[in-house]
Amino acid sequence: MCLRSGGPLAGPGSRAGFQPIAELCGELGSRSSPGDAVCPGARCSTSMPMSAYYASLRERLGSELLLIPAVAAVVHDPTGRVLVQERHGGNYSLPAGAIEPGESPQHAVVREVLEETGLDVSVSRLLGVFGGDKYRVLYANGDAVEYTVCLFRCVVTSGVLSGTDGESAALHYFAPHEVPALATEYPRELLLPTAQGA
């Protein structure tokens, strides 16, 4: 089961205050091999591999809480609908992932959108930065993660919509008011094409 914090950790290594909820990025919290179950919320999906950088941190720190910088993208089609990933576990998310060492948040979001959707995008606006207890996750294997997420509006410049990294079961466009509950929620007004954000 994947758990998310309802409050601060009681102390180093403590799992007090965690409750079941959704994950941000499947590849960040799990050291389990592909095919092992982790939960991105109430539903389970297969884990995705971690980068060498995050794997090396996990080797040194074990399951201790990691603070991880991350990005997520709001991408619209020409009619203003929002691009949403359906994960293999049945939950939904915006294209998202970790910022790697040496990467700017803008570069990371462009990379993640391409990897997860097949679309090349440019960043048009920072919509907000989100973090704290609402973005703390305890994975099935005991790994604890707290994300700080830069949410960007991105504009498609080229590409063909297709999941290329195996994280997406399907990719959908939804009218902003019809977007299903997301594994990681953001203020719904930021899904609108007219959102000004930060």
N, C-alpha and C positions, 0 to 999 in steps of 0.2 A: 504494500500500500504506500502511496505517496502522500506525504503530510505537509501541511503548510502551517506556519506559526499563527496562533491567535494572539500572541504577545511575545515579549522578549524571552530569550532563553534564560533558564534559571542560572546557568553557569557554563563554563567550558565543558563540552561533551554532553551537556544535558539535553534531553529531548522533551522537557516539560513545555507545555503551552502550544505544542503542534497539534493540528487537527487536519483531517483529510481535505484536500483541495487540489488545485491544478498546478502544473508546472509551466515554466516559461519555455525552456529549451531542452528537449530530450537528450541532447548530446553532452550536457554540462554536468549533470549530477551523478552520473552512473559510471561505475567502474566495471559493471557486469558486461559480459560479452553479448554481441548481437544475438537476439532471440530470447535473452532472459527477460522476464517481465519486470517492468517498472510502471508506476502509475502516474500518468499526467492528470491527476485529479481522481475523480471517482471511477474512471475507466482505466484499464491497463493497456499499454502498448509495448512494443519491443523497444529496447534502448538503442541509442545511436552512439557511435564511437566518440570519445573525447579527443580533443587535440592533444598533441604531445605535451604542450605546455601545461594544460589542466591535469593531464594524467601524471605528470611529474610532481605537481603540487599534491595530488591525492596520495602518491606514493610516500611523500614526506609527512603529510598531515593526517593521513587516514581519513576518517569520516568527519573530522572537525569542520565547523562552519567556515565556508569560503565566501567572501564577498566577491561577486563577479560582475564586471561591467558588461552590459548587453545592449542590443539594439532591437527595434521592431519597426515595421514599415506599414504605413497606410498607403495603399496603391489603389487608384481608381481607374475604371475603364472610361471611355469617352462619354458614357451616359451618367457617370457619377457613382456607379456601383463600386463596392469595396471588395478587394481580393482577400479571400479567406482560405486557409488550408484546412482540410479535414485530415486529421492524423489517423494513423492505422488503428488506434484505440477508440476512435469514434468521436473524439473531442475536436474542437475547432480552435484555431489560433491565427493571428496575423503572422506573416513571415518574420522570423526572429532568430536571434542567435547571439553567441558570445563575441566580444571584441577580443581579438588576438593581440599578443605583444607586438608593438610597432605599428598597429593599425589605428587609424583615426575612426571615430564613430561613423563618420560619413562613408568611409571606405568599407567598414564592416557591414553596414546596412546594404550597400550596393552588392557586396559579395554574397551576403545571405539571401537576398531576393533572387539573385541569379541562380544560386545553388538550389534553392527550394522551389523556384517557379519557372526557371528558364528565361526569365525576362531581364533585359538590361534596363536599369533605371538610373535617373539622376535625382539627387536630393533637392527638393524645392523649399522645405521648411522644417525646422525643429518644432514639433508640436508640444513637447513636454519631456520632463525627466521624472521618473517614478522609481521609488524604492521604499525601503523600510520593511516593517513586519508583514505587510500585505504581499511582499515579493520574496518571502522566506519559504523554502521548500525542504522537506525531508524526504529523500528518495527511499525506495523499497530496500535498498542495500544499506541504509543507514547514513548515507552521505547527506550532509546539510549544506544548503546553498542559500545565499541571499543575493538577489539581483538588483542592480541599479540600471534601469532601462531608459535609453534615449529613444523616444518615439518620433519618427520622421514621416513627413509626407513625401512620397516619391512619385516621379512621373516616368512612365514607360517610354523608353527611347527606341527599343527594338526587341526582337526575340519572339519566341513562340511559347505560349503557356504550356508548360509541361514540368512536372516534378522530376528533378534530375538527381537528387541525393537520397532517395528512398524514404524520406521523412513523411511525405504526403501520400495519403491514400487517394485524395482527389483535391482539385483546386476549384473554387467556386467564386463567382461574383454575386454579391447581395446588395440590394438597396440598403443604405445605412440604417434605416429603421427596421430592417429585416435580418440583420446580422445575428446569428445565433449566439448564445452565451459563449464567451471565449474562455479558454483555459486560463489566460491572464487578461483580466478586464482592465480597460482604460476608460476614462470619461467618454461616454457615448457621443457627445458633441464633437469630439476630435475625429470621429469617423466621417463627418460631413465634408464634402469637397470645399466648403467655404470656411472651414475651421482656421482660425488664426493661431491658436496655440500660444507657445511661450513668447 
